[in-house]
Structure formats: structure tokens, C-alpha cells
């Protein structure tokens, strides 16, 4: 406890200030790059050893080998009938596709998130146009219809 009237240091950075304002020094090596350079001369031997261990039944080595060999699963493209028209109509098409089990709820949620993002973009674009028109009207002495 501090009785001197000074505020105690909580160990946190002040809001809005970086803990490292200077950033990473130029030319500083990344630790991962440094470690890779240590392994590089032994690369072939290490790979051969990992494969040998995996074939001998080491499940951790097997998982590591398979993680490197098998590409991660990507989602398939989603096709929805009636996915045209306004954003609201597209949203209704997504809900209908989920309800009819044409797509999964997760796929529908991803599509709805994309539609929400598109709606925000459209809204921002329309607001930008309206603001530009208002600024133009003010610049012309407040006369409307001169756009």
C-alpha cells in the first residue's frame, strides 16, 4: 500500500499508448527464422526420422507428418436458389435454404454475416453520397436541386 499520495503503478499501459512505441528494431532477427537456420542443415535427416517414428507407431510423429501432407479442408461453395434481388430478398433466400435443409445453419450464418457486411457497405456509400450532396448544396449558398 502506498501512503505517499502517489498513484500506484498497476503494470498496465496507459490507454492509447503502445507498450513499445519504437517498435521492433530494424535488422532484428525473428526468433523463428533463427531456429529454422539451426535446423536447416539437418532438414533431410529430421524429416526421415519423423517418418520413421510415424511408421513405427509414434502417433505424435504421425500427426505431424500428416499435418504437413494433407491440405486443410476448405468449405465447398454454397449455392442458393433465388439468391438475387435486394439484400432483404437475399436474406429471405438464405433463411428458406436453411429451413429446407439445402444448406447448413453454419453456412447460412456465414452468408448472413456477409450480407450484413454488404449492407454496411451500401449504407456507408449512400451516406457518403448524401453528405457530398449536402456539402455541395451548402457551397452553392444552400440552394437545393443544384446537384
C-alpha positions as CSV (number, residue, x, y, z in Angstrom):
1,X,0.0,0.0,0.0
2,X,1.3,3.4,-0.9
3,X,0.7,6.2,1.7
4,X,2.6,9.0,-0.1
5,X,-0.4,10.1,-2.1
6,X,1.1,8.9,-5.4
7,X,-0.9,6.7,-7.6
8,X,0.1,3.0,-7.5
9,X,1.6,1.5,-10.7
10,X,-0.8,-1.2,-11.9
11,X,1.6,-2.6,-14.5
12,X,-0.7,-1.7,-17.4
13,X,-0.1,0.7,-20.3
14,X,-2.0,3.9,-20.5
15,X,-4.9,3.8,-22.8
16,X,-4.0,4.8,-26.3
17,X,-0.3,4.3,-25.8
18,X,1.8,1.4,-27.2
19,X,3.9,-0.6,-24.9
20,X,6.6,-0.5,-27.5
21,X,6.4,2.9,-29.3
22,X,9.7,2.4,-31.1
23,X,8.6,-0.9,-32.5
24,X,10.9,-3.8,-33.5
25,X,14.4,-2.5,-34.2
26,X,15.4,-2.6,-37.9
27,X,17.5,-5.7,-38.7
28,X,16.4,-7.6,-35.6
29,X,16.2,-11.3,-36.4
30,X,12.9,-13.1,-35.9
31,X,13.4,-16.0,-33.4
32,X,11.6,-18.4,-35.7
33,X,14.0,-17.6,-38.5
34,X,16.9,-18.1,-36.2
35,X,15.6,-21.5,-35.2
36,X,14.9,-22.5,-38.8
37,X,18.5,-21.7,-39.7
38,X,19.7,-24.1,-36.9
39,X,17.5,-27.0,-38.2
40,X,18.2,-26.4,-41.9
41,X,21.5,-28.4,-42.2
42,X,19.7,-31.4,-40.6
43,X,16.4,-31.0,-42.5
44,X,16.6,-34.2,-44.5
45,X,17.6,-36.3,-41.5
46,X,14.9,-34.8,-39.3
47,X,12.2,-35.5,-41.9
48,X,13.4,-39.1,-42.4
49,X,13.4,-39.6,-38.6
50,X,9.9,-38.2,-38.2
51,X,8.6,-40.5,-40.9
52,X,10.4,-43.5,-39.4
53,X,8.9,-42.7,-36.0
54,X,5.5,-42.3,-37.5
55,X,5.7,-45.6,-39.3
56,X,6.8,-47.2,-36.1
57,X,3.6,-46.1,-34.4
58,X,4.5,-42.8,-32.8
59,X,1.2,-41.1,-33.0
60,X,2.6,-37.6,-32.4
61,X,5.1,-38.0,-35.3
62,X,2.3,-39.4,-37.4
63,X,0.1,-36.4,-36.7
64,X,3.0,-34.0,-37.6
65,X,3.7,-35.8,-40.8
66,X,0.0,-35.9,-41.8
67,X,-0.5,-32.2,-40.9
68,X,2.3,-31.4,-43.5
69,X,1.0,-33.8,-46.2
70,X,-2.8,-33.3,-46.1
71,X,-4.1,-29.8,-47.1
72,X,-6.6,-28.3,-44.6
73,X,-10.3,-28.9,-45.5
74,X,-11.9,-26.0,-47.3
75,X,-15.5,-25.4,-47.3
76,X,-17.4,-26.1,-50.6
77,X,-19.1,-23.2,-52.4
78,X,-22.7,-22.6,-51.4
79,X,-25.4,-22.3,-54.0
80,X,-28.9,-21.0,-53.1
81,X,-31.9,-20.7,-55.4
82,X,-33.3,-17.2,-55.5
83,X,-30.1,-15.5,-54.2
84,X,-30.8,-12.4,-56.2
85,X,-32.5,-9.1,-55.7
86,X,-32.3,-6.8,-52.7
87,X,-30.4,-7.6,-49.6
88,X,-33.6,-8.4,-47.8
89,X,-34.6,-10.8,-50.5
90,X,-31.2,-12.5,-50.4
91,X,-31.6,-12.8,-46.6
92,X,-35.0,-14.4,-47.1
93,X,-33.5,-16.9,-49.6
94,X,-30.8,-17.8,-47.0
95,X,-33.4,-18.4,-44.3
96,X,-35.5,-20.5,-46.7
97,X,-32.4,-22.6,-47.7
98,X,-31.7,-23.3,-44.0
99,X,-35.3,-24.2,-43.4
100,X,-35.4,-26.6,-46.3
101,X,-32.0,-28.1,-45.3
102,X,-30.4,-27.1,-48.6
103,X,-27.6,-25.5,-46.6
104,X,-26.4,-26.0,-43.0
105,X,-27.1,-23.4,-40.3
106,X,-23.4,-22.7,-40.2
107,X,-23.3,-21.9,-43.9
108,X,-26.4,-19.8,-43.5
109,X,-24.9,-17.9,-40.7
110,X,-21.8,-17.2,-42.8
111,X,-23.9,-15.9,-45.6
112,X,-26.0,-13.7,-43.3
113,X,-22.7,-12.3,-41.9
114,X,-21.6,-11.5,-45.5
115,X,-25.0,-9.9,-46.2
116,X,-24.7,-7.7,-43.1
117,X,-21.2,-6.6,-44.2
118,X,-22.6,-5.7,-47.6
119,X,-25.5,-3.8,-46.0
120,X,-23.0,-1.7,-44.0
121,X,-21.0,-1.0,-47.2
122,X,-24.2,0.1,-49.1
123,X,-25.3,2.2,-46.1
124,X,-21.9,3.9,-45.9
125,X,-21.8,4.5,-49.6
126,X,-25.3,6.1,-49.6
127,X,-24.4,8.3,-46.6
128,X,-21.3,9.4,-48.4
129,X,-23.4,10.4,-51.4
130,X,-25.9,12.3,-49.3
131,X,-23.2,14.1,-47.3
132,X,-21.5,15.1,-50.6
133,X,-24.8,16.4,-51.9
134,X,-25.4,18.4,-48.7
135,X,-21.8,19.8,-48.8
136,X,-22.4,20.8,-52.5
137,X,-25.7,22.5,-51.6
138,X,-24.0,24.4,-48.8
139,X,-21.2,25.5,-51.1
140,X,-23.8,26.9,-53.5
141,X,-25.4,29.0,-50.9
142,X,-27.9,26.5,-49.6
143,X,-29.8,26.1,-52.9
144,X,-31.3,22.7,-53.3
145,X,-31.5,20.8,-56.6
146,X,-28.2,22.1,-58.0
147,X,-26.6,18.6,-57.8
